[in-house]
Amino acid sequence: MEEYTDFAFLYDEFMEDTPYDEWCVFICEKLKSHGISDGLVCDLGSGTGEMTVRLKENGYDMIGLDNSESMLAIARAKDDSTDILYLLQDMREMELYGTVRAIVSVCDSINYITDIDELVHVFKLCNNYLDPDGLLIFDFNTRFKYEEVIGDDTIAETRDDASFIWENSFDPETALNEYDITFFTKEESGLYRRFTETHIQRGYTLSEIKEALKKAGMIFEEAYDDYGNLPACDESERITVIARECGKKL
């Protein structure tokens, strides 16, 4: 898997408009409404640590878990206090040192799990590592978004020191969205270096997510349109789900 290698060093620049602060407010409100105002929280697919650091600043003891060494290196550079434990792990093989009060996963990390049985397994692992009645809060891009909004589109953006071409291709039979991202980065010599990464994500429906949670032994609680207060609907492009631990299944 060659995802988030060279791209990792440009990720924050190209994601600078991502509303992490708003997402963090939403997550903290939901955690506190369930009595979780402190304690251990795991950020699953933590990337460059944008959400991990924000949750730490809100009083949580954080674990960041990601399978990209490059992304974790950037995350560690943002917070050198060693208060955050970063683990280089694939979420399908998550192995924590004990249970946590909550697990969060933002920015469609879940969509990288493209096999439904593997998704059930990830949810089982989450259930296993949550405290009794602990919360799992995650978002995912919907099939509607891939099929009707961005599928087969090409996105391009040019900046002073870097530019990219983002080509999407959606397969309705497999619900897989493949996107090739070609970057051009300006070197000290003034010349541009080109590199390409291919990412594959699966678009899920809310009913598929609910069924996977049920098979994993978790309790589905709520689903919102993006990180707002409106309920998820058929035309939601991003859905945020709250699920609860319900006994150990592993």
C-alpha positions in Angstrom: 0.0 0.0 0.0 1.6 3.3 -1.2 -1.0 5.6 0.3 0.1 8.7 2.2 3.8 8.5 1.5 4.9 11.5 -0.4 1.4 12.9 -0.2 1.8 13.0 3.6 4.1 16.0 3.5 1.6 18.0 1.5 -1.6 16.7 3.2 -2.0 19.5 5.7 -1.5 22.2 3.1 -4.2 20.8 0.7 -6.5 20.0 3.6 -6.3 23.4 5.2 -10.0 24.2 4.7 -11.1 21.1 6.6 -13.2 22.3 9.5 -11.4 20.3 12.2 -12.3 22.8 14.9 -16.1 22.4 14.2 -15.7 18.6 14.1 -13.8 18.7 17.4 -16.6 20.7 19.0 -19.2 18.2 17.8 -17.2 15.2 19.0 -16.5 16.7 22.4 -20.2 17.6 22.9 -21.2 14.1 22.0 -18.6 12.6 24.3 -19.6 14.8 27.2 -23.3 14.2 26.7 -22.4 10.5 27.3 -20.4 11.3 30.5 -17.0 11.1 28.8 -15.2 14.4 29.7 -11.7 13.0 30.2 -9.7 9.7 30.1 -8.2 7.7 27.3 -9.4 8.3 23.7 -8.1 6.6 20.6 -8.0 8.5 17.3 -8.3 5.7 14.6 -6.6 6.7 11.3 -5.1 9.7 13.1 -3.1 10.9 10.1 -1.1 14.1 10.8 -2.7 14.4 14.2 -4.9 17.4 13.6 -7.9 15.9 15.5 -5.6 14.1 18.0 -4.0 17.3 19.1 -7.3 19.1 19.4 -8.8 16.4 21.5 -5.8 16.5 23.8 -6.2 20.2 24.2 -9.8 19.5 25.3 -8.6 17.4 28.2 -8.4 13.9 26.8 -5.4 11.5 27.0 -4.8 10.6 23.4 -3.6 7.6 21.4 -3.2 8.2 17.7 -3.2 5.1 15.5 -2.3 5.2 11.8 -0.6 2.9 9.2 1.4 5.6 7.5 4.8 6.2 9.0 5.1 9.5 7.2 1.9 10.8 8.5 2.8 9.8 12.1 6.2 11.6 11.7 4.4 14.8 10.9 1.9 14.3 13.8 4.8 13.7 16.3 6.5 16.9 15.1 3.3 18.9 16.0 3.3 17.8 19.6 6.7 17.0 21.1 5.5 16.8 24.7 5.2 13.0 24.4 1.7 13.3 26.0 0.2 11.6 22.9 1.0 8.0 22.2 1.2 7.4 18.5 1.1 3.8 17.2 2.1 2.6 13.7 -0.7 0.1 13.1 -3.3 -0.9 10.5 -6.7 -0.4 12.1 -7.6 -4.0 10.9 -4.9 -5.2 13.3 -5.4 -2.7 16.1 -3.8 -3.8 19.4 -4.0 -1.4 22.3 -2.6 -1.9 25.7 -5.9 -1.8 27.4 -9.4 -0.3 27.0 -10.3 3.3 26.2 -13.3 5.4 27.0 -13.9 6.3 23.3 -12.6 5.7 19.8 -13.0 8.4 17.1 -12.2 8.3 13.4 -12.5 11.3 11.2 -11.9 12.3 7.5 -13.4 9.1 6.0 -10.7 6.8 7.3 -13.3 4.1 7.5 -13.8 4.2 3.7 -10.3 2.7 3.3 -11.8 -0.5 4.6 -13.1 -1.8 1.3 -14.3 -5.2 2.4 -17.5 -5.5 4.4 -16.2 -8.5 6.5 -13.0 -6.5 7.3 -15.2 -3.6 8.4 -17.1 -5.8 10.7 -13.8 -7.0 12.1 -12.6 -3.4 12.7 -15.9 -2.7 14.6 -15.3 -5.9 16.6 -11.9 -4.6 17.6 -13.3 -1.3 18.5 -15.9 -3.0 20.7 -13.2 -5.1 22.3 -11.0 -2.1 23.2 -13.8 0.1 24.5 -14.7 0.5 28.2 -18.2 -0.8 29.1 -20.7 1.5 27.3 -17.7 3.3 25.6 -18.4 5.3 22.4 -17.3 4.9 18.8 -17.7 8.1 16.8 -16.7 8.0 13.2 -17.6 9.6 9.8 -17.7 8.0 6.4 -18.3 9.2 2.8 -21.5 7.8 1.4 -22.1 5.9 -1.8 -24.3 8.8 -2.8 -21.2 11.1 -2.7 -19.0 8.9 -4.8 -21.7 8.0 -7.3 -23.5 11.2 -7.7 -21.2 14.0 -6.6 -17.5 13.3 -7.2 -17.4 10.0 -9.2 -15.6 10.2 -12.5 -14.8 13.9 -11.9 -11.3 15.5 -12.2 -10.3 18.1 -9.7 -7.2 20.3 -10.2 -5.6 23.0 -8.1 -2.5 25.1 -8.6 -0.5 26.9 -5.9 2.8 28.8 -5.8 4.9 25.8 -4.7 2.7 22.8 -5.5 -0.3 21.7 -7.6 -2.3 18.6 -8.1 -4.6 16.7 -10.4 -7.2 14.5 -8.7 -8.9 12.0 -11.0 -11.9 10.0 -9.6 -13.3 6.7 -11.0 -16.3 5.1 -9.3 -17.4 1.5 -10.0 -21.1 1.0 -9.2 -20.8 -2.8 -9.1 -18.2 -2.8 -6.3 -19.0 0.6 -4.8 -15.2 1.3 -5.0 -13.9 4.8 -5.8 -10.4 4.9 -7.2 -8.6 8.2 -7.3 -5.2 8.9 -8.8 -3.6 12.0 -7.4 -0.7 13.5 -9.3 1.3 16.2 -7.5 3.8 18.7 -8.9 6.0 20.1 -6.1 8.5 22.9 -6.6 12.1 22.0 -5.7 14.8 24.4 -4.6 16.2 24.4 -8.1 13.0 25.9 -9.4 12.1 22.7 -11.2 9.0 20.7 -10.3 9.0 17.1 -9.1 6.0 14.9 -10.1 4.7 12.0 -8.1 1.4 10.0 -8.1 -0.5 8.1 -5.5 -3.5 5.9 -6.0 -6.2 5.6 -3.3 -9.2 3.3 -3.2 -12.2 3.8 -0.9 -15.5 2.1 -0.7 -18.7 4.1 -0.5 -21.1 2.8 2.1 -24.8 3.3 2.8 -26.0 4.0 6.3 -27.9 0.7 6.3 -24.6 -1.2 5.5 -22.9 0.6 8.3 -25.7 -0.2 10.7 -25.6 -3.9 9.7 -21.8 -4.1 10.2 -22.1 -2.6 13.6 -24.8 -5.1 14.5 -22.7 -8.0 13.3 -19.8 -6.7 15.4 -22.0 -6.7 18.5 -22.1 -2.9 18.9 -25.2 -0.7 19.4 -26.0 1.9 16.8 -27.2 5.1 18.5 -27.3 8.1 16.1 -26.3 9.2 12.6 -25.9 12.8 11.6 -25.5 14.6 8.3 -21.8 15.5 8.3 -21.0 17.0 11.8 -24.2 19.0 12.2 -27.3 18.5 14.2 -29.5 17.3 11.3 -30.1 13.6 10.9 -28.5 11.7 8.1 -30.5 11.4 4.9 -30.3 9.7 1.5 -28.5 12.7 0.1 -25.9 13.0 2.9 -22.4 13.1 1.5 -20.7 12.5 4.8 -22.4 10.8 7.7 -21.2 10.8 11.3 -22.2 7.8 13.4 -22.2 7.3 17.1 -22.2 3.7 18.3 -21.8 2.1 21.8 -19.9 -0.8 23.2 -22.1 -3.8 24.1 -20.1 -6.6 25.7 -17.0 -8.3 24.4 -17.2 -10.5 21.3 -13.5 -11.5 20.8 
